[in-house]
C-alpha cells in the first residue's frame, strides 16, 4: 500500500459544496487511511481569465493502485463532477483533483509527473497538507513543509465558512 496525496480545488458551482462532495466520494472509494484537511478559500492564481475564489483542500489515503491507475480514477471522478475531458490549462473548473504524491514514486511521463512538479511552490497545496502530515517530505527532497511554505509566494488564505458558497 502507498499513501496517496491528492489536492482538490473548485471555483465553479458552489466551490465549497463541490470540494465537500468530492471529499465524501474519495472517502467512499479509498477508505483506508483516509483523512482530509479543512477547506480553504484562496484567490485564483495563474488563471487565464477573471475567476472566482477557489475552495482548496488536501486528502490522504492508502491505495494499492499504481500511480497511473490512481490518476485515471481521479480523472473519472473529475468528469463525474462536470469537468470537461478536454479543458484549457489554468481555467475555471467545477473540480480539479491533482495527484501530488503516491508513496515514494518518482516518475516523469507524458501523462504523469510525480511528485507533482508545482506542489512545492503552491501554498494552496502546502498549507492544507501540513495540517494532515506536518512531518511529510516529498520523495527525493529533504525540505520540510514548513520550509517549502516559507519559500512559497504569499497567498491570502482563510478557512472556508460553510456560509460562503
Secondary structure, DSSP 4 states (H G I P E B T S, - for coil): -EEEEEEEEE-SSSHHHHHHHHHHHHHHH--TT-EEPPPEEE---S-SS--PPEEEEEEEEEE-S-HHHHHHHHHHHHHHTT--SS--TT---S-EEEEEEETT--EE-SS-EES-TTGGG-HHHHHHHHHH-TT---TT----HHHHHHHSPP--EEEPPGGG-
